[in-house]
Amino acid sequence: MVNSKLAILIVEDQEFLATMISAGLTNQGYQATVKFSINEAIEFIDNSQPNVVVTDLNFGLGPTGLDLIDYIQAKYPWIGIIVLSAHQSAEIATGKPWKFGPEISYIVKSEVDSLAQIEAAIRSSLSAQRSTIEPSSTIGAQLITKAQAEVLRLVAEGLSNQAIADDRGTTVRAVEALLARTYDALGISKNPEIDSRITAVKILQSGILHVD
């Protein structure tokens, strides 16, 4: 299935709703995981870096969905975010004034009448994440080499060029050359207005790449 490479994390303290969404997405070919608290979600994100996070806002005492969103945007800006809340506004849900950017999809639970709405939000969140930093033109290529895929994976894990060189048993100059070829293959090397490193990771996380 097209969706089989997309990992979705559902962060929701209502077990029935979380399980229902997870089961539906799994049936559609997504890799769905449920966590019932913000701390559990952060641990999972650090270890697995899903493509999209679907989160409630109000988790009672302790960290809120806003805290989770802050964490994701600061550390993993390529992850798509969907808010699934019982309230029309984040301020009502958490008591904190908050305005979401266009890259975040906001869904009110009572207005959801089919899984298709969640799937549409997933697609929208991924598109929004890519459009925030990518050029308006279509990505140059979906096929990359095994070496390019490996170096992108290491970049996504937050490794520096020196750390990547150490991991691969090569030099920093060789890593820089490999990254340059990878950016060329993705069609993102010639736009000075974007961060090629972050953009490449976002493309990797979108699940559209294939190894030639």
VOLOSE-107325 format. One record per residue (C-alpha): residue number from 0; x, y, z. Coordinates in Angstrom, 1 decimal, decimal comma, padded with zeros to 4 digits. Example, Ala and Ser with C-alpha at 12.3 -4.5 7.8 and 13.67 -1.06 7.14 Angstrom:
<pts>
0:012,3:-004,5:007,8
1:013,7:-001,1:007,1
</pts>
This chain:
<pts>
0:000,0:000,0:000,0
1:001,1:003,6:-000,6
2:000,6:004,3:003,1
3:002,7:001,5:004,4
4:005,8:003,6:004,9
5:004,0:006,4:006,9
6:004,3:006,1:010,7
7:001,6:007,9:012,6
8:001,7:008,5:016,3
9:-001,6:009,1:018,1
10:-001,3:010,9:021,4
11:-004,7:010,7:023,1
12:-005,7:009,9:026,7
13:-009,2:008,6:025,7
14:-008,3:004,9:025,2
15:-011,4:004,1:023,1
16:-010,9:007,0:020,7
17:-007,2:006,4:020,3
18:-007,7:002,7:019,7
19:-010,4:003,3:017,2
20:-008,3:005,8:015,2
21:-005,3:003,5:015,4
22:-007,2:000,5:014,2
23:-008,7:002,4:011,3
24:-005,3:003,8:010,2
25:-003,7:000,4:010,5
26:-006,4:-001,1:008,3
27:-005,6:001,6:005,7
28:-001,9:000,5:005,7
29:-000,4:003,1:008,0
30:002,0:002,2:010,9
31:-000,1:003,5:013,8
32:001,1:003,7:017,4
33:-000,8:005,0:020,4
34:000,6:006,8:023,5
35:-001,6:008,0:026,3
36:000,7:010,7:027,8
37:003,0:013,5:026,6
38:006,0:012,0:028,3
39:005,4:008,6:026,6
40:004,9:010,4:023,3
41:008,2:012,3:023,6
42:010,1:009,1:024,4
43:008,6:007,4:021,3
44:009,3:010,4:019,1
45:013,0:010,5:020,2
46:013,4:006,8:019,4
47:011,2:006,5:016,3
48:010,6:009,9:014,7
49:007,2:009,2:013,1
50:006,0:011,0:009,9
51:003,0:012,5:011,6
52:001,8:013,1:015,2
53:-001,9:013,3:015,9
54:-002,3:014,8:019,4
55:-005,0:015,9:021,8
56:-004,4:019,2:023,8
57:-005,7:018,5:027,3
58:-004,1:015,7:029,2
59:-005,1:016,9:032,7
60:-002,3:017,8:035,1
61:001,1:018,0:033,6
62:002,4:018,6:030,1
63:-000,2:019,5:027,4
64:-000,4:018,9:023,7
65:001,0:022,5:023,3
66:004,1:021,4:025,1
67:004,4:018,4:022,8
68:004,0:020,6:019,7
69:006,7:023,0:021,0
70:009,0:020,0:021,5
71:008,4:018,6:018,0
72:008,8:021,9:016,2
73:012,0:022,7:018,0
74:013,7:019,3:017,6
75:011,9:017,6:014,7
76:010,5:020,3:012,4
77:009,9:017,8:009,6
78:007,3:015,8:011,5
79:003,7:016,7:010,5
80:001,3:017,7:013,3
81:-002,4:017,3:013,6
82:-004,3:018,6:016,6
83:-007,4:016,6:017,6
84:-009,3:018,4:020,3
85:-012,7:018,5:021,9
86:-012,6:022,3:021,8
87:-012,7:024,8:019,0
88:-009,7:026,7:020,4
89:-006,5:025,8:022,1
90:-007,0:028,4:024,7
91:-010,2:026,8:025,9
92:-008,6:023,4:026,0
93:-005,4:024,4:027,8
94:-006,0:027,8:029,3
95:-003,1:029,2:027,3
96:-003,5:031,7:024,4
97:-002,2:030,0:021,2
98:-002,4:030,5:017,5
99:-001,4:027,6:015,2
100:000,5:028,2:012,0
101:-000,8:026,9:008,7
102:001,5:023,8:008,9
103:-000,7:022,4:011,7
104:-004,0:020,8:011,0
105:-006,7:021,4:013,6
106:-009,6:019,0:014,0
107:-012,5:019,2:016,4
108:-013,5:015,7:017,6
109:-017,2:016,2:017,4
110:-016,9:017,2:013,8
111:-015,2:014,0:012,7
112:-017,6:011,6:011,1
113:-015,2:009,3:009,1
114:-011,6:008,2:009,1
115:-011,2:009,9:005,7
116:-011,1:013,2:007,6
117:-008,1:012,0:009,6
118:-006,4:010,7:006,5
119:-007,0:014,0:004,7
120:-005,4:015,8:007,6
121:-002,4:013,5:007,5
122:-001,8:014,3:003,8
123:-002,3:018,0:004,5
124:000,1:018,0:007,4
125:002,8:016,4:005,3
126:002,2:018,7:002,4
127:002,3:021,7:004,7
128:005,5:020,6:006,3
129:007,2:020,3:002,8
130:005,8:023,6:001,5
131:007,0:025,6:004,5
132:010,6:025,2:003,4
133:010,7:023,7:-000,1
134:010,7:025,5:-003,4
135:007,3:025,7:-005,1
136:008,4:023,4:-007,9
137:008,0:019,7:-007,7
138:010,7:017,7:-006,0
139:013,3:016,7:-008,5
140:013,5:013,0:-008,0
141:012,1:010,2:-005,9
142:014,8:007,6:-006,6
143:018,0:007,8:-004,5
144:021,0:005,4:-004,1
145:021,5:003,1:-001,1
146:024,4:005,4:000,1
147:022,2:008,5:-000,2
148:019,5:006,8:001,7
149:021,9:005,8:004,5
150:023,4:009,3:004,8
151:019,9:010,9:004,9
152:019,0:008,5:007,7
153:022,0:009,6:009,7
154:021,2:013,2:009,1
155:017,7:012,6:010,3
156:019,1:011,1:013,5
157:020,8:014,5:014,1
158:024,4:013,4:013,4
159:026,9:016,1:012,3
160:029,0:015,6:009,2
161:031,9:014,5:011,4
162:029,8:012,0:013,2
163:028,5:010,6:009,9
164:032,0:010,3:008,7
165:033,0:008,4:011,8
166:030,0:006,1:011,5
167:030,7:005,4:007,8
168:034,5:005,1:008,3
169:035,2:007,9:005,8
170:036,2:011,6:005,7
171:034,1:014,7:006,3
172:034,9:015,8:002,8
173:033,5:012,5:001,4
174:030,3:013,0:003,5
175:030,0:016,6:002,2
176:030,3:015,4:-001,4
177:027,7:012,6:-000,8
178:025,3:015,1:000,7
179:025,8:017,5:-002,2
180:024,9:014,7:-004,7
181:021,9:013,7:-002,5
182:020,6:017,3:-002,5
183:021,1:017,4:-006,3
184:019,1:014,2:-006,7
185:016,3:015,6:-004,6
186:016,3:018,9:-006,6
187:016,9:021,1:-003,6
188:020,5:022,2:-004,0
189:020,0:025,3:-006,1
190:017,6:027,3:-003,8
191:019,6:029,5:-001,4
192:016,4:030,4:000,5
193:016,0:026,9:002,1
194:018,1:024,8:004,4
195:018,9:021,8:002,2
196:019,7:019,6:005,2
197:016,3:020,1:006,9
198:014,5:019,9:003,6
199:016,1:016,6:002,7
200:015,1:015,2:006,1
201:011,5:016,3:005,6
202:011,5:014,6:002,2
203:012,9:011,5:003,7
204:010,2:011,6:006,5
205:007,4:012,1:003,9
206:007,9:008,5:002,8
207:008,1:009,2:-001,0
208:011,7:008,2:-001,6
209:012,7:004,9:-003,1
210:016,2:003,3:-003,3
211:017,4:002,7:-006,8
</pts>
